[in-house]
Amino acid sequence: MTHIITSLCLRDSGCIEVCPVECIVPGKPEGEWPWMYIDPDTCIDCGACIPECPYEAIFTEDETPADYTAKGGERLSKPGDANFAPRATEHYEGHDNKGTPVVLEETVLLAAGEVVNLREDIQPNYDFFKSGRTILTTSEPSTVPATRTRTELVVVLAR
C-alpha cells in the first residue's frame, strides 16, 4: 500500500517538504502530469504528507474515495473521473506554500454536493513512475547520471 495524491492537488508542495524519504515529486511536464506524485516503491506510509496538504488531496490507497462529496470550492486538476474530465477546461493560477506561482490548465471548480470518483486518480500515480520519468531534485548529488529514475536513485544513494 502507498499513499495517493489525487486530482484535488494544486501543487502546494508542502507534502514534499515533510516527506522523510523524499518520495514525493512534482510531475513534469505539468500539462501531462499536473499533480505531485508519490513513489510507491519508496513511500513508507508514514502519513506525514496528509495533514500538510491544504487541498486534502492525499489518501492512503485503500481509503481513496470512490464517492468524494465536494464541500464546494474545491478544484480538480486533470481529473481521472470521466464525469468531470470533459468539464476540466478552466485555467487556474495560484501560489504554492512558498509563494511560487502555480499555473494549471484543465481544471474544474466543484460545487457543493458534487460527487467525484477519486479512485480513478490511483492509476496515474503508478503510471507516472512506470513511465521511466527522470526525476532529480536539488538534494540529490550531481554525480548521479541524469538518466536514473527516482527508484534507481534511492538504490544508488543507499549504497
DRENRO-103493 format. One line per field, with one value per atom (N, C-alpha, C, CB): residue number from 1; chain; atom name; x, y, z. Coordinates in Angstrom, 3 decimals, decimal comma, always signed. Glycine has a CB too. Layout:
<kolpas>
n = c(NUM_...)
chain = c(A_...)
atom = c(CA_...)
X = c(X_...)
Y = c(Y_...)
Z = c(Z_...)
</kolpas>
This chain:
<kolpas>
n = c(1_1_1_1_2_2_2_2_3_3_3_3_4_4_4_4_5_5_5_5_6_6_6_6_7_7_7_7_8_8_8_8_9_9_9_9_10_10_10_10_11_11_11_11_12_12_12_12_13_13_13_13_14_14_14_14_15_15_15_15_16_16_16_16_17_17_17_17_18_18_18_18_19_19_19_19_20_20_20_20_21_21_21_21_22_22_22_22_23_23_23_23_24_24_24_24_25_25_25_25_26_26_26_26_27_27_27_27_28_28_28_28_29_29_29_29_30_30_30_30_31_31_31_31_32_32_32_32_33_33_33_33_34_34_34_34_35_35_35_35_36_36_36_36_37_37_37_37_38_38_38_38_39_39_39_39_40_40_40_40_41_41_41_41_42_42_42_42_43_43_43_43_44_44_44_44_45_45_45_45_46_46_46_46_47_47_47_47_48_48_48_48_49_49_49_49_50_50_50_50_51_51_51_51_52_52_52_52_53_53_53_53_54_54_54_54_55_55_55_55_56_56_56_56_57_57_57_57_58_58_58_58_59_59_59_59_60_60_60_60_61_61_61_61_62_62_62_62_63_63_63_63_64_64_64_64_65_65_65_65_66_66_66_66_67_67_67_67_68_68_68_68_69_69_69_69_70_70_70_70_71_71_71_71_72_72_72_72_73_73_73_73_74_74_74_74_75_75_75_75_76_76_76_76_77_77_77_77_78_78_78_78_79_79_79_79_80_80_80_80_81_81_81_81_82_82_82_82_83_83_83_83_84_84_84_84_85_85_85_85_86_86_86_86_87_87_87_87_88_88_88_88_89_89_89_89_90_90_90_90_91_91_91_91_92_92_92_92_93_93_93_93_94_94_94_94_95_95_95_95_96_96_96_96_97_97_97_97_98_98_98_98_99_99_99_99_100_100_100_100_101_101_101_101_102_102_102_102_103_103_103_103_104_104_104_104_105_105_105_105_106_106_106_106_107_107_107_107_108_108_108_108_109_109_109_109_110_110_110_110_111_111_111_111_112_112_112_112_113_113_113_113_114_114_114_114_115_115_115_115_116_116_116_116_117_117_117_117_118_118_118_118_119_119_119_119_120_120_120_120_121_121_121_121_122_122_122_122_123_123_123_123_124_124_124_124_125_125_125_125_126_126_126_126_127_127_127_127_128_128_128_128_129_129_129_129_130_130_130_130_131_131_131_131_132_132_132_132_133_133_133_133_134_134_134_134_135_135_135_135_136_136_136_136_137_137_137_137_138_138_138_138_139_139_139_139_140_140_140_140_141_141_141_141_142_142_142_142_143_143_143_143_144_144_144_144_145_145_145_145_146_146_146_146_147_147_147_147_148_148_148_148_149_149_149_149_150_150_150_150_151_151_151_151_152_152_152_152_153_153_153_153_154_154_154_154_155_155_155_155_156_156_156_156_157_157_157_157_158_158_158_158_159_159_159_159)
chain = c(A_A_A_A_A_A_A_A_A_A_A_A_A_A_A_A_A_A_A_A_A_A_A_A_A_A_A_A_A_A_A_A_A_A_A_A_A_A_A_A_A_A_A_A_A_A_A_A_A_A_A_A_A_A_A_A_A_A_A_A_A_A_A_A_A_A_A_A_A_A_A_A_A_A_A_A_A_A_A_A_A_A_A_A_A_A_A_A_A_A_A_A_A_A_A_A_A_A_A_A_A_A_A_A_A_A_A_A_A_A_A_A_A_A_A_A_A_A_A_A_A_A_A_A_A_A_A_A_A_A_A_A_A_A_A_A_A_A_A_A_A_A_A_A_A_A_A_A_A_A_A_A_A_A_A_A_A_A_A_A_A_A_A_A_A_A_A_A_A_A_A_A_A_A_A_A_A_A_A_A_A_A_A_A_A_A_A_A_A_A_A_A_A_A_A_A_A_A_A_A_A_A_A_A_A_A_A_A_A_A_A_A_A_A_A_A_A_A_A_A_A_A_A_A_A_A_A_A_A_A_A_A_A_A_A_A_A_A_A_A_A_A_A_A_A_A_A_A_A_A_A_A_A_A_A_A_A_A_A_A_A_A_A_A_A_A_A_A_A_A_A_A_A_A_A_A_A_A_A_A_A_A_A_A_A_A_A_A_A_A_A_A_A_A_A_A_A_A_A_A_A_A_A_A_A_A_A_A_A_A_A_A_A_A_A_A_A_A_A_A_A_A_A_A_A_A_A_A_A_A_A_A_A_A_A_A_A_A_A_A_A_A_A_A_A_A_A_A_A_A_A_A_A_A_A_A_A_A_A_A_A_A_A_A_A_A_A_A_A_A_A_A_A_A_A_A_A_A_A_A_A_A_A_A_A_A_A_A_A_A_A_A_A_A_A_A_A_A_A_A_A_A_A_A_A_A_A_A_A_A_A_A_A_A_A_A_A_A_A_A_A_A_A_A_A_A_A_A_A_A_A_A_A_A_A_A_A_A_A_A_A_A_A_A_A_A_A_A_A_A_A_A_A_A_A_A_A_A_A_A_A_A_A_A_A_A_A_A_A_A_A_A_A_A_A_A_A_A_A_A_A_A_A_A_A_A_A_A_A_A_A_A_A_A_A_A_A_A_A_A_A_A_A_A_A_A_A_A_A_A_A_A_A_A_A_A_A_A_A_A_A_A_A_A_A_A_A_A_A_A_A_A_A_A_A_A_A_A_A_A_A_A_A_A_A_A_A_A_A_A_A_A_A_A_A_A_A_A_A_A_A_A_A_A_A_A_A_A_A_A_A_A_A_A_A_A_A_A_A_A_A_A_A_A_A_A_A_A_A_A_A_A_A_A_A_A_A_A_A_A_A_A_A_A_A_A_A_A_A_A_A_A_A_A_A_A_A_A_A_A_A_A_A_A_A_A_A_A_A_A_A_A_A_A_A_A)
atom = c(N_CA_C_CB_N_CA_C_CB_N_CA_C_CB_N_CA_C_CB_N_CA_C_CB_N_CA_C_CB_N_CA_C_CB_N_CA_C_CB_N_CA_C_CB_N_CA_C_CB_N_CA_C_CB_N_CA_C_CB_N_CA_C_CB_N_CA_C_CB_N_CA_C_CB_N_CA_C_CB_N_CA_C_CB_N_CA_C_CB_N_CA_C_CB_N_CA_C_CB_N_CA_C_CB_N_CA_C_CB_N_CA_C_CB_N_CA_C_CB_N_CA_C_CB_N_CA_C_CB_N_CA_C_CB_N_CA_C_CB_N_CA_C_CB_N_CA_C_CB_N_CA_C_CB_N_CA_C_CB_N_CA_C_CB_N_CA_C_CB_N_CA_C_CB_N_CA_C_CB_N_CA_C_CB_N_CA_C_CB_N_CA_C_CB_N_CA_C_CB_N_CA_C_CB_N_CA_C_CB_N_CA_C_CB_N_CA_C_CB_N_CA_C_CB_N_CA_C_CB_N_CA_C_CB_N_CA_C_CB_N_CA_C_CB_N_CA_C_CB_N_CA_C_CB_N_CA_C_CB_N_CA_C_CB_N_CA_C_CB_N_CA_C_CB_N_CA_C_CB_N_CA_C_CB_N_CA_C_CB_N_CA_C_CB_N_CA_C_CB_N_CA_C_CB_N_CA_C_CB_N_CA_C_CB_N_CA_C_CB_N_CA_C_CB_N_CA_C_CB_N_CA_C_CB_N_CA_C_CB_N_CA_C_CB_N_CA_C_CB_N_CA_C_CB_N_CA_C_CB_N_CA_C_CB_N_CA_C_CB_N_CA_C_CB_N_CA_C_CB_N_CA_C_CB_N_CA_C_CB_N_CA_C_CB_N_CA_C_CB_N_CA_C_CB_N_CA_C_CB_N_CA_C_CB_N_CA_C_CB_N_CA_C_CB_N_CA_C_CB_N_CA_C_CB_N_CA_C_CB_N_CA_C_CB_N_CA_C_CB_N_CA_C_CB_N_CA_C_CB_N_CA_C_CB_N_CA_C_CB_N_CA_C_CB_N_CA_C_CB_N_CA_C_CB_N_CA_C_CB_N_CA_C_CB_N_CA_C_CB_N_CA_C_CB_N_CA_C_CB_N_CA_C_CB_N_CA_C_CB_N_CA_C_CB_N_CA_C_CB_N_CA_C_CB_N_CA_C_CB_N_CA_C_CB_N_CA_C_CB_N_CA_C_CB_N_CA_C_CB_N_CA_C_CB_N_CA_C_CB_N_CA_C_CB_N_CA_C_CB_N_CA_C_CB_N_CA_C_CB_N_CA_C_CB_N_CA_C_CB_N_CA_C_CB_N_CA_C_CB_N_CA_C_CB_N_CA_C_CB_N_CA_C_CB_N_CA_C_CB_N_CA_C_CB_N_CA_C_CB_N_CA_C_CB_N_CA_C_CB_N_CA_C_CB_N_CA_C_CB_N_CA_C_CB_N_CA_C_CB_N_CA_C_CB_N_CA_C_CB_N_CA_C_CB_N_CA_C_CB_N_CA_C_CB_N_CA_C_CB_N_CA_C_CB_N_CA_C_CB_N_CA_C_CB_N_CA_C_CB_N_CA_C_CB_N_CA_C_CB_N_CA_C_CB_N_CA_C_CB_N_CA_C_CB_N_CA_C_CB_N_CA_C_CB_N_CA_C_CB_N_CA_C_CB_N_CA_C_CB_N_CA_C_CB_N_CA_C_CB_N_CA_C_CB_N_CA_C_CB_N_CA_C_CB)
X = c(+0,848_+0,000_+0,889_-0,962_+0,400_+1,092_+0,072_+1,872_+0,514_-0,377_-0,550_+0,168_-1,691_-2,038_-2,365_-3,228_-1,819_-2,204_-3,194_-0,950_-4,357_-5,456_-5,526_-6,777_-6,507_-6,688_-7,126_-7,704_-7,340_-7,582_-6,290_-8,177_-5,151_-3,837_-3,681_-2,716_-3,290_-2,987_-1,534_-3,934_-0,676_+0,785_+1,272_+1,277_+0,737_+1,167_+2,616_+0,276_+3,066_+4,432_+4,797_+5,396_+3,895_+4,173_+4,415_+3,027_+3,762_+3,930_+5,369_+2,962_+5,987_+7,367_+8,302_+7,811_+8,081_+8,966_+8,931_+8,606_+7,798_+7,697_+7,990_+6,326_+8,106_+8,328_+9,727_+8,150_+9,817_+11,124_+11,975_+10,933_+11,357_+12,119_+12,147_+11,525_+11,683_+11,711_+11,100_+13,128_+9,935_+9,301_+8,237_+8,681_+8,027_+7,025_+7,726_+6,120_+7,273_+7,884_+6,806_+8,816_+7,117_+6,164_+6,218_+6,451_+5,052_+5,008_+5,496_+3,597_+6,200_+6,685_+6,637_+8,139_+6,250_+5,729_+4,357_+5,638_+4,078_+2,869_+1,594_+2,849_+1,589_+0,399_+0,021_+0,608_+1,021_+0,796_+0,661_+1,941_+1,423_+1,472_+1,272_+2,843_+0,022_-0,216_-0,149_-1,521_-0,078_-0,104_+1,290_-1,048_+1,371_+2,551_+2,321_+2,759_+3,387_+3,262_+4,107_+3,687_+3,589_+4,265_+4,813_+3,301_+6,127_+6,767_+6,323_+8,335_+5,552_+5,042_+6,136_+4,032_+7,289_+8,379_+9,190_+9,288_+9,050_+9,834_+9,004_+10,480_+7,729_+6,837_+6,827_+5,399_+6,982_+6,986_+5,656_+8,149_+4,666_+3,319_+3,285_+2,709_+4,135_+4,165_+2,992_+5,477_+2,452_+1,310_+1,638_+0,355_+2,915_+3,292_+2,747_+4,819_+2,560_+2,107_+0,631_+2,352_-0,172_-1,628_-2,023_-2,317_-1,597_-2,032_-1,391_-1,730_-0,335_+0,328_-0,388_+1,745_-1,271_-1,942_-3,141_-2,389_-3,091_-4,224_-5,457_-3,815_-5,285_-6,390_-7,006_-5,915_-6,473_-6,948_-6,974_-8,352_-5,877_-5,782_-5,107_-5,042_-4,597_-3,790_-4,546_-2,446_-4,533_-5,212_-4,322_-6,589_-4,543_-3,925_-4,654_-4,025_-3,975_-4,574_-5,920_-3,628_-5,994_-7,245_-8,351_-6,993_-8,014_-9,027_-9,342_-8,564_-8,777_-9,089_-10,561_-8,145_-11,372_-12,818_-13,293_-13,515_-14,242_-14,913_-16,086_-15,392_-16,429_-17,578_-17,277_-18,800_-16,227_-15,846_-16,920_-14,429_-17,511_-18,531_-17,901_-19,707_-17,976_-17,370_-18,096_-17,373_-17,306_-17,855_-18,244_-16,833_-17,637_-17,850_-16,601_-19,065_-16,125_-14,935_-13,663_-14,768_-13,702_-12,529_-12,319_-12,686_-11,100_-10,774_-10,090_-9,873_-10,493_-9,837_-8,900_-10,882_-7,728_-6,764_-6,603_-5,403_-6,986_-6,923_-7,501_-5,463_-8,786_-9,400_-9,487_-10,772_-9,348_-9,488_-10,942_-8,740_-11,820_-13,243_-13,826_-14,004_-14,347_-14,867_-16,024_-15,314_-16,708_-17,807_-17,308_-18,678_-16,062_-15,521_-14,438_-14,961_-13,787_-12,717_-13,169_-12,205_-14,356_-14,774_-14,992_-16,052_-15,275_-15,508_-14,211_-16,419_-13,104_-11,823_-11,201_-10,839_-11,784_-11,337_-10,895_-12,445_-10,943_-10,640_-9,143_-11,407_-8,720_-7,340_-7,272_-6,877_-6,231_-6,056_-4,717_-6,147_-4,726_-3,498_-3,568_-3,295_-2,527_-2,441_-0,981_-3,180_-0,716_+0,651_+0,821_+0,983_+2,038_+2,306_+2,625_+3,475_+3,030_+3,255_+4,437_+3,472_+5,248_+6,389_+6,140_+7,656_+4,944_+4,624_+4,984_+5,300_+5,482_+5,831_+4,543_+6,748_+4,443_+3,226_+2,980_+3,314_+1,715_+1,271_+0,236_+0,678_+0,458_-0,471_-0,829_+0,143_-2,115_-2,583_-3,701_-3,064_-3,700_-4,783_-5,612_-4,233_-6,708_-7,561_-8,017_-6,829_-8,561_-9,116_-10,623_-8,445_-11,282_-12,725_-13,029_-13,537_-13,864_-14,278_-15,512_-14,562_-15,471_-16,580_-17,595_-16,055_-18,849_-19,926_-20,198_-21,217_-20,731_-21,079_-22,031_-21,723_-21,736_-22,586_-22,203_-23,964_-21,316_-20,900_-20,089_-20,071_-20,276_-19,604_-18,598_-20,632_-17,349_-16,240_-15,652_-15,147_-15,341_-14,651_-13,139_-15,072_-12,545_-11,103_-10,275_-10,759_-10,903_-10,172_-9,620_-11,093_-10,219_-9,718_-8,351_-10,711_-7,959_-6,669_-5,538_-6,779_-5,847_-4,814_-3,850_-5,461_-4,367_-3,512_-2,528_-4,369_-2,924_-1,932_-0,701_-2,582_-0,876_+0,282_+1,272_-0,165_+0,775_+1,645_+2,209_+0,873_+1,374_+1,823_+2,974_+0,672_+2,936_+3,995_+5,355_+3,713_+5,413_+6,696_+7,051_+6,667_+6,062_+6,343_+6,782_+5,113_+6,527_+6,818_+8,309_+6,072_+9,129_+10,563_+10,974_+11,020_+10,129_+10,444_+11,750_+9,312_+12,587_+13,828_+13,535_+14,945_+13,821_+13,494_+14,719_+12,322_+15,226_+16,331_+15,895_+17,624_+16,209_+15,915_+17,230_+15,044_+17,180_+18,398_+19,147_+18,082_+18,485_+19,169_+19,942_+18,167_+19,787_+20,478_+21,828_+19,627_+22,850_+24,182_+24,235_+25,192_+25,003_+25,099_+25,906_+25,714_+26,555_+27,326_+26,455_+28,381_+25,158_+24,252_+23,858_+22,989_+24,002_+23,660_+22,211_+23,897_+21,971_+20,639_+19,664_+20,732_+20,123_+19,229_+18,634_+19,965_+18,925_+18,401_+16,972_+19,294_+16,147_+14,800_+14,876_+13,801_+13,818_+13,781_+14,083_+12,399_+13,487_+13,726_+15,194_+12,863_+15,814_+17,229_+18,081_+17,659_+17,670_+18,414_+18,397_+17,849_+17,275_+17,185_+18,188_+15,745_+18,283_+19,236_+20,664_+19,025_+20,960_+22,297_+22,675_+22,378_+21,764_+22,041_+22,190_+20,947_+21,570_+21,649_+22,979_+20,527_+23,692_+24,969_+26,059_+25,393)
Y = c(-1,185_+0,000_+1,242_+0,002_+2,275_+3,555_+4,650_+3,755_+5,850_+6,990_+7,491_+8,111_+8,112_+8,581_+10,062_+7,780_+10,823_+12,219_+12,273_+13,162_+12,827_+12,818_+14,118_+12,577_+14,185_+15,361_+16,602_+15,059_+16,479_+17,655_+18,448_+17,233_+17,880_+18,510_+19,724_+17,499_+20,840_+22,052_+22,464_+23,199_+21,467_+21,628_+22,583_+22,119_+22,443_+23,288_+23,035_+23,061_+21,822_+21,346_+21,202_+22,268_+21,520_+21,287_+19,817_+21,796_+18,946_+17,499_+17,070_+16,730_+17,697_+17,359_+17,659_+18,137_+18,791_+19,242_+18,353_+20,640_+17,716_+16,912_+15,434_+17,056_+14,998_+13,574_+13,158_+13,269_+12,223_+11,834_+11,004_+11,065_+10,445_+9,629_+10,253_+8,223_+11,495_+12,235_+11,465_+12,604_+10,867_+10,076_+10,850_+8,838_+12,122_+12,923_+13,898_+13,680_+13,898_+14,758_+15,460_+13,942_+16,658_+17,320_+16,696_+18,829_+16,489_+15,948_+16,970_+15,498_+16,490_+17,339_+16,520_+17,872_+17,098_+18,450_+18,577_+18,833_+19,754_+19,968_+19,709_+21,367_+19,974_+19,731_+18,265_+20,253_+17,410_+15,962_+15,362_+15,278_+15,857_+15,334_+16,506_+14,591_+16,968_+18,204_+18,113_+18,717_+16,923_+16,787_+16,531_+15,654_+16,402_+15,840_+14,328_+16,395_+13,556_+12,095_+11,439_+11,590_+10,327_+9,583_+8,296_+9,286_+8,096_+6,880_+5,710_+7,022_+4,769_+3,669_+2,722_+2,892_+2,712_+1,841_+2,447_+1,532_+3,746_+4,438_+4,847_+5,653_+5,091_+5,546_+4,536_+5,757_+5,050_+4,180_+4,266_+4,561_+4,899_+5,003_+5,663_+3,643_+6,661_+7,350_+8,311_+8,108_+8,812_+9,714_+11,164_+9,221_+11,520_+12,902_+13,898_+13,027_+13,459_+14,341_+14,723_+13,685_+13,868_+14,084_+15,406_+12,934_+15,696_+16,954_+18,201_+16,922_+18,031_+19,177_+19,673_+18,815_+18,873_+19,247_+20,146_+17,991_+21,406_+22,300_+21,961_+23,726_+21,104_+20,734_+19,385_+20,702_+18,746_+17,429_+16,450_+17,541_+16,459_+15,654_+14,310_+16,414_+14,028_+12,821_+11,819_+13,184_+10,568_+9,478_+8,250_+9,169_+7,332_+6,023_+5,400_+5,114_+4,534_+3,985_+3,321_+2,981_+2,513_+1,803_+2,707_+0,681_+3,925_+4,861_+5,979_+5,467_+5,901_+6,891_+6,711_+6,742_+7,752_+7,580_+7,464_+8,711_+6,566_+6,435_+7,402_+4,980_+7,992_+8,888_+10,111_+8,141_+10,835_+12,051_+13,108_+12,554_+13,631_+14,659_+16,029_+14,403_+16,876_+18,204_+19,085_+18,873_+19,863_+20,847_+22,108_+21,182_+22,270_+23,450_+24,303_+24,269_+24,657_+25,482_+24,701_+26,283_+23,367_+22,574_+22,623_+21,104_+22,388_+22,377_+21,061_+23,585_+20,454_+19,249_+19,660_+18,188_+19,056_+19,300_+18,028_+19,766_+18,096_+16,950_+15,699_+16,690_+15,744_+14,638_+13,343_+15,032_+12,232_+10,923_+10,509_+9,890_+11,056_+10,726_+11,187_+11,382_+10,249_+10,541_+11,537_+9,263_+11,669_+12,632_+14,070_+12,306_+14,251_+15,592_+15,961_+15,709_+14,977_+15,247_+16,166_+13,944_+15,972_+16,878_+18,322_+16,361_+18,495_+19,847_+20,553_+19,771_+19,830_+20,387_+21,275_+19,248_+22,442_+23,369_+24,713_+23,587_+24,847_+26,126_+26,297_+26,249_+27,537_+27,935_+28,281_+29,157_+27,818_+28,101_+28,787_+26,798_+29,836_+30,490_+30,658_+31,866_+30,212_+30,330_+30,366_+29,167_+30,040_+30,019_+28,811_+31,328_+28,265_+27,164_+27,731_+26,277_+26,861_+27,274_+28,226_+26,064_+28,392_+29,320_+30,589_+28,632_+30,707_+31,885_+31,782_+33,049_+30,616_+30,402_+30,252_+29,141_+30,939_+30,822_+29,390_+31,753_+29,004_+27,716_+28,028_+26,773_+27,527_+27,727_+26,353_+28,652_+26,072_+24,777_+24,978_+23,884_+24,139_+24,107_+22,854_+24,105_+22,705_+21,525_+21,323_+20,290_+22,389_+22,275_+22,499_+23,295_+22,092_+22,303_+22,632_+21,039_+23,651_+24,064_+23,261_+25,592_+22,664_+21,829_+22,624_+20,670_+22,299_+22,878_+21,960_+23,084_+22,506_+21,718_+20,587_+22,618_+19,398_+18,242_+17,411_+18,690_+17,928_+17,111_+15,932_+17,949_+14,775_+13,553_+13,126_+12,420_+12,921_+12,600_+11,251_+13,709_+10,439_+9,171_+9,428_+8,087_+9,613_+9,871_+8,603_+10,524_+7,438_+6,185_+6,142_+4,961_+6,907_+6,988_+7,664_+7,750_+8,325_+9,010_+8,111_+10,224_+6,900_+5,994_+5,569_+4,750_+5,101_+4,573_+5,605_+4,048_+6,869_+7,843_+7,962_+9,206_+7,756_+7,799_+6,690_+7,659_+5,498_+4,384_+4,602_+3,049_+5,124_+5,365_+6,349_+5,880_+7,369_+8,367_+7,712_+9,426_+6,803_+6,170_+5,035_+5,646_+4,416_+3,367_+3,951_+2,489_+5,234_+5,847_+6,090_+7,146_+5,808_+6,000_+7,447_+5,465_+8,249_+9,662_+9,817_+10,393_+10,722_+11,031_+12,122_+11,458_+11,851_+12,790_+13,023_+12,283_+14,236_+14,619_+15,826_+14,916_+15,858_+17,031_+17,650_+16,679_+18,858_+19,565_+18,908_+20,987_+18,053_+17,405_+16,161_+17,033_+15,771_+14,587_+14,986_+13,852_+14,170_+14,535_+14,681_+13,500_+15,664_+15,914_+14,843_+17,267_+13,954_+12,889_+11,726_+12,396_+11,750_+10,686_+10,963_+10,596_+9,990_+10,209_+10,663_+8,932_+11,607_+12,170_+11,184_+13,399_+10,006_+9,021_+8,088_+8,217_+8,293_+7,433_+7,821_+7,501_+6,824_+7,106_+7,293_+5,964_+7,782_+8,024_+6,732_+8,590_+5,619_+4,358_+3,977_+3,242_+4,143_+3,826_+4,748_+3,939_+6,016_+6,959_+6,550_+8,355_+6,050_+5,601_+4,478_+5,128_+3,558_+2,455_+2,985_+1,428_+3,904_+4,471_+5,224_+5,409_+6,035_+6,832_+5,981_+7,847_+4,811_+3,927_+3,207_+2,918_+3,147_+2,420_+3,139_+2,188)
Z = c(+0,000_+0,000_+0,000_+1,228_-0,617_-0,642_-0,443_-1,968_-0,399_-0,366_-1,792_+0,570_-2,054_-3,389_-3,323_-3,974_-4,238_-4,378_-5,535_-4,624_-5,258_-6,222_-7,011_-5,509_-7,896_-8,746_-7,964_-9,821_-6,667_-5,828_-5,615_-4,469_-6,006_-5,830_-6,739_-6,111_-6,110_-6,870_-6,656_-6,464_-6,421_-6,369_-5,277_-7,698_-4,056_-2,944_-2,562_-1,742_-2,570_-2,298_-0,824_-2,927_+0,081_+1,498_+1,785_+2,353_+1,038_+1,219_+0,936_+0,304_-0,058_-0,416_+0,749_-1,673_+1,386_+2,459_+3,697_+2,848_+3,969_+5,195_+4,984_+5,782_+3,756_+3,489_+3,955_+1,979_+4,907_+5,434_+4,468_+6,694_+3,431_+2,479_+1,079_+2,405_+0,970_-0,291_-1,459_-0,626_-1,209_-2,268_-3,043_-1,674_-2,718_-3,411_-4,347_-2,402_-5,592_-6,595_-7,419_-7,510_-7,934_-8,824_-10,209_-8,908_-10,802_-12,152_-13,163_-12,499_-14,168_-15,255_-16,537_-14,972_-17,639_-17,781_-17,114_-19,264_-16,575_-15,786_-16,569_-15,255_-17,853_-18,661_-18,725_-20,049_-18,697_-18,750_-17,352_-19,500_-16,411_-15,040_-14,063_-14,762_-13,875_-13,126_-11,606_-13,487_-11,045_-9,587_-9,051_-9,163_-7,734_-7,084_-7,128_-5,578_-7,125_-7,224_-6,149_-8,628_-5,607_-4,545_-5,132_-3,355_-4,999_-5,499_-4,620_-5,507_-5,168_-4,358_-3,863_-5,148_-4,528_-4,094_-2,962_-5,257_-2,752_-1,739_-0,528_-2,340_-0,727_+0,342_+1,497_-0,203_+2,717_+3,902_+4,655_+4,841_+4,051_+4,620_+5,989_+4,719_+6,183_+7,475_+7,634_+7,634_+6,516_+6,561_+6,880_+7,552_+6,951_+7,277_+6,249_+7,361_+5,033_+3,963_+4,077_+2,635_+4,659_+4,669_+5,329_+5,391_+6,563_+7,174_+6,558_+8,642_+5,769_+5,143_+3,896_+4,792_+3,344_+2,099_+2,385_+1,326_+1,961_+2,214_+1,377_+1,945_+0,370_-0,509_-0,141_-1,944_+0,892_+1,328_+0,159_+1,957_-0,615_-1,833_-1,630_-2,876_-0,423_-0,197_+0,669_+0,466_+0,200_+0,895_+0,876_+0,249_+1,823_+1,650_+0,461_+2,975_-0,247_-1,466_-1,196_-2,107_-0,138_+0,126_+0,673_+1,097_+1,093_+1,591_+0,595_+2,902_-0,608_-1,631_-2,008_-2,890_-1,829_-2,000_-3,440_-1,369_-3,638_-4,928_-4,993_-5,159_-3,854_-3,787_-2,916_-3,243_-3,294_-2,586_-2,844_-3,040_-1,774_-1,907_-1,658_-0,925_-2,663_-2,583_-1,573_-3,958_-0,853_+0,077_-0,691_+1,203_-1,854_-2,692_-2,687_-2,206_-3,865_-3,986_-4,244_-2,761_-4,108_-4,444_-5,958_-3,947_-6,350_-7,769_-8,098_-8,151_-9,193_-9,698_-10,823_-10,192_-10,864_-11,921_-12,739_-11,342_-13,987_-14,906_-14,244_-15,354_-13,889_-13,153_-13,952_-12,709_-13,248_-13,867_-14,008_-13,067_-13,180_-13,222_-14,556_-12,030_-15,331_-16,668_-16,657_-17,329_-15,534_-15,439_-15,335_-14,240_-14,918_-14,721_-15,739_-13,327_-16,330_-17,296_-18,425_-17,880_-19,017_-20,102_-19,638_-20,732_-18,355_-17,813_-17,432_-16,595_-17,437_-16,970_-18,051_-16,581_-18,229_-19,261_-18,679_-20,273_-17,367_-16,728_-16,470_-15,418_-16,513_-16,220_-14,732_-17,121_-14,034_-12,605_-12,379_-11,764_-11,596_-11,166_-9,659_-11,882_-8,990_-7,544_-7,133_-6,846_-5,871_-5,355_-4,451_-4,590_-4,423_-3,505_-2,122_-4,023_-1,207_+0,178_+0,348_+1,032_-0,686_-0,621_-1,430_-1,126_-1,980_-2,771_-4,235_-2,200_-4,652_-6,059_-6,872_-6,227_-7,998_-8,812_-9,289_-10,014_-9,281_-9,812_-10,884_-8,676_-12,078_-13,182_-13,732_-14,298_-13,764_-14,263_-15,272_-13,104_-16,270_-17,245_-16,946_-18,737_-17,591_-17,438_-16,001_-17,914_-15,404_-14,054_-14,118_-13,082_-13,042_-12,921_-11,463_-13,401_-11,251_-9,925_-9,531_-9,875_-8,352_-7,897_-7,085_-7,070_-7,278_-6,482_-5,295_-7,340_-4,242_-3,064_-3,467_-1,969_-2,974_-3,229_-4,435_-3,392_-5,295_-6,440_-5,927_-7,469_-6,537_-6,104_-7,168_-5,833_-6,724_-7,625_-7,232_-7,588_-8,238_-8,002_-8,043_-9,067_-6,881_-6,807_-6,978_-5,483_-6,953_-7,180_-8,608_-6,923_-9,507_-10,883_-10,931_-11,772_-9,847_-9,788_-9,286_-8,897_-8,890_-8,366_-9,471_-7,724_-10,584_-11,648_-12,203_-12,771_-12,388_-12,877_-11,972_-13,016_-10,664_-9,769_-10,135_-8,290_-10,346_-10,736_-12,140_-10,676_-13,039_-14,417_-14,471_-15,267_-13,613_-13,596_-13,351_-12,525_-12,403_-12,079_-13,031_-10,662_-13,667_-14,650_-15,986_-14,850_-16,190_-17,477_-17,693_-17,599_-16,659_-16,802_-16,676_-18,116_-16,051_-15,885_-15,132_-15,151_-15,583_-14,899_-13,896_-15,895_-12,633_-11,579_-10,727_-10,727_-10,763_-9,898_-9,102_-10,712_-7,820_-7,019_-6,608_-5,781_-6,091_-5,751_-4,605_-5,402_-3,831_-2,717_-3,152_-1,645_-4,410_-4,900_-5,480_-5,957_-5,294_-5,768_-7,285_-5,319_-7,749_-9,180_-9,897_-9,429_-9,154_-9,777_-10,222_-8,826_-9,870_-10,291_-11,733_-9,359_-12,623_-14,030_-14,185_-14,840_-15,065_-15,266_-15,896_-16,125_-16,246_-16,840_-15,797_-17,887_-14,535_-13,485_-13,128_-12,247_-12,805_-12,315_-10,812_-12,691_-10,217_-8,770_-8,000_-8,349_-8,385_-7,688_-7,756_-8,282_-8,918_-9,059_-8,184_-10,529_-8,068_-7,237_-5,781_-7,385_-5,320_-3,929_-3,691_-3,590_-4,647_-4,528_-4,555_-5,658_-5,485_-5,603_-4,322_-6,824_-3,814_-2,635_-1,372_-2,440_-1,363_-0,203_-0,130_-0,236_-1,233_-1,278_-0,551_-2,694)
</kolpas>
